[in-house]
Amino acid sequence: MDTVRELHQQLINKERSAVEITQEALDKIQALEPQVQSFLHITSDYALEQASQVDAKIAAGEELGTLAGIPIGIKDNMCTQGIPTTCGSRILAKFVPPYESTVTQKLKDAGAVMVGKTNLDEFAMGSSTENSAFQLTKNPWNLSHVPGGSSGGSAAAVASGECPIALGSDTGGSIRQPASYCGVVGMKPTYGLVSRYGLVAFASSLDQIGPFARTVEDAAILLNAIAGYDPNDATSLKVDIPDYTQFLQPDLKSNGKVKIGIITETFGEGLDPVVEKAVTKAIDQLKDLGAEIQEISCARFRYGLPCYYIIAPSEASANLARYDGVKYGLRASDADNLLSMYTKTRAEGFGAEVKRRIMLGTYALSAGYYDAYYLKAQKVRTLIKQDFEAAFDKVDVLVCPTAPSTAFKAGEKTEDPLSMYLTDLMTIPVNLAGLPGMSIPCGFDEQGLPIGMQLISNVLREDQLFQVGYAYEQATEWHLSQPVFKDEG
């Protein structure tokens, strides 16, 4: 699959039409979906109609934006008017939104072509996409392994070449962890940089939409299109949005020395030695590119996981209370009274992991436990944020593994929720602090499964992530590797 920049050039040069590019993507989806199962809804007619509109603009001599005519997958928790949005849940199996989310509207305005809605863990709650009520997405590098989650469908679609770019959402690592598992670039922007209007809420103080791409440049192009203030989102930041592609430099010496900090707490016990070796080698490469490297301690980093699993379920408990079978979504038909209808609807509609988190959150918010759990977790969140602030007084960018291991086998962790939660150990603190983070490919394990390195920068310093990520990418060839679609081990 060509990059966004390459496809854009082909359109400008009239080497290919938008319809041809879109049809090629749809053909590839049709060929690969029986194996990978990235998509919940494939919007062929809609995509070809959008592509035709782009071709009409080209024929009329109109100026073409970089994303015009480019196929894109959208995680199925972002509202798309007239197109199903299920959140991977039975409770929304037949829900068709009456309005468009801000990000998908921006992409439509940019001329991007939506080829489908991608699979996810139900309501974005999970780390493997095994919690989807509809299907199990496979990792294109090894079909017996998971693609990560909750945005596993988007990550797998980009990795397999079904589409060059996709959108995901990241609450505790749901873009970066699957990006690491699938060997693609995944980015969580600063909280509030991208509008959440039309994103079905999981944990409102943590959720953020971001890009998946094969290259850092493509991620920058996609972020350019979706970032910006939105009055429909009360948490949206009123800031100027730069052209993120201007920060793509081939080395780290162009704008003075870049200081990179290695988070010491992310290495050692619990980290797969193969991952540690690959990330350490990647850090050496950053040093060769001109970065100044030092070790940085974020002492409260390890409290991110327990802190998150109080705050996120608490917010989920409040957000998911709206699914009662009254206004939209599933409604149990054999209920005797209103209370019975509520109970049966939620019992039938929600999966096991969603029920688990609702119960955890309701308990943490209940009378007598609020101060002991939720309030305390919020105080710890502040301490984690302070550790990051102190770190960024010394360095520009922090580096650590994206995930403690490579992608695990499907079914390996489904009976052990805590083991599953630990896969987000490295990514969760970034969400708690509202910081931007990026996962870029930095190697493979002995089974040929991808390894990701996580870059973290200060609030609204996405420019530094793109600078460091692009320089590393240009000096290596990990992003050029193609998945093998084997099914073993």
Disulfide bonds with the S-S distance in Angstrom:
none
